[in-house]
Amino acid sequence: MTDEKTFRELSQKIDELSVRIEKLNLSEYLEVLRNPKRLLYINFIGGIARGFGTAIGFTLLGAFVIYLLQRMVVLRLPIIGTFIADIIKIVQKQLSIR
């Protein structure tokens, strides 16, 4: 009886392990690791995508910050307004040089 129970438990554990390995896509991962050219290609494309996303995100964030600074100048806040106005003048001067 105990041998049969142990066999069923082991069989169940093996089935669970098999399902988990399938969910991990382990075979595809090992295939990628065995092919260094494909691994380099995938990492290269991923790096380009991350770099492009970072550049776009930083551009949008910078534009939003400049927009907020311009709105603050319009509000004419006493101390902050002149400081922000100076920053905007510097940025516009740099943009006109290019």
Secondary structure, 3 states (H helix, E strand, C coil): CHHHHHHHHHHHHHHHHHHHHHHHCHHHHHHHHHCHHHHHHHHHHHHHHHHHHHHHHHHHHHHHHHHHHHHHHHHCCHHHHHHHHHHHHHHHHHHHHC
